[in-house]
Amino acid sequence: MSYRLGVTSYPLGAALLVVVATMLAIAPGRILGAEGECVLIEDFSTAKVGEFPADWKVRKDEGKQVYAVREENGRRFLRAQSRGLGIQAARQREWDLNAYPVLAWSWRPVEFPTGSDERESATNDSVLAVYMLVPHSKIRGPKAVKYVWSDRVPVGTRLASNTGLTQARVLRNGADTKGQWIEERVNVRDDFLTFFETTDVPRPAGIAVLTDSDDTGSSATGDYADFRACRV
């Protein structure tokens, strides 16, 4: 397996999205209705503060040590604190990607993994990463579009992993806004069609997040909030 930048391949050290293959086999997802400018995917408003959110899944039980709901100034969010671990957390949720092609969320970097660089297997850790997941194969796992907040990889850099099933783009980099909430809006439908070179619009199965520090053997902390699917 590899991460690919342009035509150059790099070995992949981080865990992939096998959590999703298990998650999709558990129960069918609820399709979000077409009402309003945005439809809610997750805002953690019904989750218990201090606990791993009940509607989320992790590939390994250790992942529940990484992710917990927090509350600050009346806002609930998912806090990720990784100490030498690289485990995704995923939320099953379907929606109409043609009606709501924009994925929106807020995130906040708190502690970047030391020496991280997603282009190299030995340093392939990220303070924050968000995925849109699309069913593909029970054996190979889903297809995914991944958005990364990197410490040093240039914004706009394209990466690929899992024999091309995960296509990533660096959305932000650097620690200039460390500790600040940033809201993102990306046309994930158009990115999926471009990255996978297809005209077939898929039905998403859900989202996932990853804050990891296993390859650098360090620690990383970041926050996620207010996931929505929106119209253009």
C-alpha positions as CSV (number, residue, x, y, z in Angstrom):
1,M,0.0,0.0,0.0
2,S,1.2,3.5,-0.6
3,Y,0.6,7.2,-0.5
4,R,1.0,8.8,-3.9
5,L,2.0,12.4,-4.6
6,G,1.8,13.1,-8.3
7,V,3.5,10.1,-9.9
8,T,5.7,9.3,-6.9
9,S,4.7,6.5,-4.5
10,Y,5.4,6.5,-0.8
11,P,4.8,3.5,1.6
12,L,1.8,3.9,3.8
13,G,2.2,3.5,7.5
14,A,-1.1,4.7,8.9
15,A,-4.1,2.4,9.4
16,L,-6.8,2.5,6.7
17,L,-10.5,2.6,6.7
18,V,-11.3,-1.0,7.7
19,V,-13.5,0.5,10.4
20,V,-16.0,1.4,7.8
21,A,-16.4,-2.1,6.3
22,T,-17.4,-3.3,9.8
23,M,-19.6,-0.3,10.4
24,L,-21.6,-0.7,7.2
25,A,-22.3,-4.3,8.0
26,I,-23.9,-3.5,11.3
27,A,-27.0,-1.6,10.2
28,P,-28.4,0.3,7.3
29,G,-28.0,4.1,7.4
30,R,-30.8,6.6,7.5
31,I,-31.0,8.7,4.4
32,L,-31.2,12.4,5.2
33,G,-34.2,14.3,3.9
34,A,-34.0,17.2,1.4
35,E,-35.0,20.1,3.6
36,G,-33.3,23.5,3.9
37,E,-29.9,24.8,3.0
38,C,-28.1,22.1,5.0
39,V,-29.0,18.7,6.6
40,L,-27.3,17.6,9.8
41,I,-24.8,14.8,9.9
42,E,-23.5,15.2,13.4
43,D,-23.4,18.0,16.0
44,F,-22.9,15.9,19.1
45,S,-25.8,17.6,20.8
46,T,-27.3,14.3,22.0
47,A,-23.9,12.7,23.0
48,K,-22.8,12.5,26.6
49,V,-20.0,14.9,27.5
50,G,-16.8,13.0,28.4
51,E,-17.8,9.8,26.6
52,F,-17.2,8.3,23.2
53,P,-20.3,9.1,21.1
54,A,-22.7,6.2,21.0
55,D,-23.5,6.4,17.2
56,W,-19.8,6.3,16.2
57,K,-17.7,3.2,15.5
58,V,-13.9,2.5,15.8
59,R,-11.8,-0.2,14.2
60,K,-10.2,-1.1,17.6
61,D,-11.5,-0.5,21.1
62,E,-8.4,1.5,21.8
63,G,-9.9,4.2,19.6
64,K,-12.4,4.9,22.2
65,Q,-9.6,6.2,24.3
66,V,-8.7,8.7,21.6
67,Y,-12.2,10.3,21.0
68,A,-14.5,11.9,23.5
69,V,-17.3,14.5,23.4
70,R,-16.4,17.8,25.1
71,E,-18.4,21.0,25.7
72,E,-17.1,24.6,25.6
73,N,-19.1,27.8,25.7
74,G,-22.3,25.8,25.0
75,R,-20.8,24.1,22.0
76,R,-20.3,20.3,21.9
77,F,-17.6,18.8,19.8
78,L,-15.5,15.7,19.4
79,R,-12.0,16.0,21.0
80,A,-9.3,13.7,19.6
81,Q,-6.2,13.0,21.7
82,S,-3.9,10.5,20.2
83,R,-0.9,9.2,22.1
84,G,1.0,7.0,19.7
85,L,-2.2,5.7,18.0
86,G,-3.7,5.8,14.5
87,I,-7.4,4.8,14.7
88,Q,-10.3,6.3,12.8
89,A,-13.7,7.0,14.2
90,A,-16.6,6.8,11.8
91,R,-20.3,7.9,11.7
92,Q,-22.7,6.1,9.4
93,R,-25.0,8.5,7.6
94,E,-26.4,8.5,4.1
95,W,-27.5,11.6,2.1
96,D,-28.3,12.7,-1.4
97,L,-25.0,14.0,-2.8
98,N,-26.6,15.6,-5.8
99,A,-29.0,17.6,-3.7
100,Y,-26.3,18.3,-1.0
101,P,-22.9,18.2,-2.6
102,V,-21.1,20.3,-0.1
103,L,-19.6,18.8,3.1
104,A,-19.3,21.4,5.9
105,W,-17.7,21.1,9.3
106,S,-15.6,23.0,11.8
107,W,-12.2,21.8,13.2
108,R,-9.5,23.1,15.5
109,P,-5.9,22.0,15.7
110,V,-4.6,21.9,19.3
111,E,-1.3,19.9,19.2
112,F,0.4,18.8,16.0
113,P,2.2,15.5,15.9
114,T,5.9,16.1,16.2
115,G,7.8,16.1,12.8
116,S,4.7,14.9,10.8
117,D,4.8,14.8,7.0
118,E,2.0,12.9,5.3
119,R,4.2,12.3,2.2
120,E,6.5,9.8,4.1
121,S,5.5,6.6,5.8
122,A,7.7,7.2,8.9
123,T,6.0,10.6,9.6
124,N,2.5,10.0,8.1
125,D,0.4,11.6,10.9
126,S,-2.1,14.4,10.9
127,V,-3.5,16.6,13.6
128,L,-6.9,16.5,11.8
129,A,-8.5,14.6,8.9
130,V,-12.0,14.3,7.7
131,Y,-13.3,11.6,5.2
132,M,-16.5,11.2,3.1
133,L,-17.1,7.4,2.8
134,V,-18.6,5.6,-0.2
135,P,-19.4,1.8,-0.2
136,H,-17.1,-0.1,-2.5
137,S,-15.9,-3.6,-1.3
138,K,-16.4,-5.7,1.8
139,I,-12.8,-7.0,1.4
140,R,-11.0,-3.8,0.3
141,G,-13.1,-1.4,2.1
142,P,-14.9,1.8,1.0
143,K,-13.8,4.6,-1.4
144,A,-13.0,7.8,0.4
145,V,-12.3,11.4,-0.2
146,K,-10.1,12.7,2.6
147,Y,-9.3,16.3,3.7
148,V,-6.2,16.8,5.8
149,W,-4.9,19.6,8.0
150,S,-1.1,19.1,7.7
151,D,1.7,20.6,9.7
152,R,4.0,21.1,6.6
153,V,2.6,19.6,3.4
154,P,1.5,22.4,1.0
155,V,-2.2,23.2,0.7
156,G,-3.6,21.6,-2.5
157,T,-1.3,18.6,-2.4
158,R,-3.0,15.4,-3.6
159,L,-2.2,12.1,-1.9
160,A,-3.6,8.6,-2.4
161,S,-3.6,5.4,-0.4
162,N,-5.2,2.0,-0.2
163,T,-4.4,1.2,-3.8
164,G,-6.1,4.4,-4.8
165,L,-9.4,3.9,-2.9
166,T,-8.6,6.8,-0.6
167,Q,-8.0,10.1,-2.4
168,A,-6.7,12.9,-0.2
169,R,-6.2,16.6,-0.5
170,V,-4.4,18.9,2.0
171,L,-7.0,21.5,2.8
172,R,-4.9,23.5,5.4
173,N,-1.4,23.5,6.8
174,G,0.6,25.0,9.5
175,A,0.0,26.1,13.1
176,D,-0.8,29.8,12.5
177,T,-4.4,29.2,13.5
178,K,-3.6,26.7,16.2
179,G,-6.3,26.8,18.9
180,Q,-8.8,28.5,16.6
181,W,-12.0,27.0,15.2
182,I,-12.1,27.1,11.3
183,E,-15.2,26.3,9.4
184,E,-14.8,24.4,6.1
185,R,-17.1,24.0,3.1
186,V,-15.9,21.7,0.3
187,N,-17.8,20.4,-2.8
188,V,-17.1,16.8,-2.0
189,R,-19.3,15.6,-4.9
190,D,-17.1,17.4,-7.4
191,D,-13.9,16.3,-5.6
192,F,-15.1,12.6,-5.7
193,L,-15.9,12.8,-9.4
194,T,-12.6,14.4,-10.2
195,F,-10.4,12.3,-7.9
196,F,-11.9,9.0,-9.1
197,E,-12.3,10.1,-12.7
198,T,-16.0,9.1,-12.9
199,T,-19.3,10.7,-13.8
200,D,-21.4,8.4,-11.5
201,V,-22.5,10.3,-8.4
202,P,-22.4,7.9,-5.4
203,R,-24.5,7.8,-2.3
204,P,-22.2,8.5,0.7
205,A,-22.3,5.9,3.6
206,G,-21.0,8.4,6.2
207,I,-18.0,10.3,7.5
208,A,-14.9,9.5,9.4
209,V,-12.2,11.4,11.3
210,L,-8.6,10.7,12.1
211,T,-6.2,12.3,14.5
212,D,-3.1,10.1,14.6
213,S,0.4,10.0,16.0
214,D,1.5,6.4,15.6
215,D,4.1,6.8,12.9
216,T,5.9,9.7,14.6
217,G,5.5,8.1,18.0
218,S,4.4,11.4,19.4
219,S,1.0,12.9,20.4
220,A,-1.7,14.9,18.6
221,T,-4.8,16.7,19.7
222,G,-7.6,18.2,17.6
223,D,-11.3,19.0,17.7
224,Y,-14.2,18.4,15.3
225,A,-17.7,19.9,15.2
226,D,-20.9,20.6,13.3
227,F,-20.8,18.2,10.3
228,R,-23.5,19.1,7.7
229,A,-24.3,18.3,4.1
230,C,-25.2,21.5,2.3
231,R,-26.4,22.8,-1.0
232,V,-23.9,24.7,-3.2
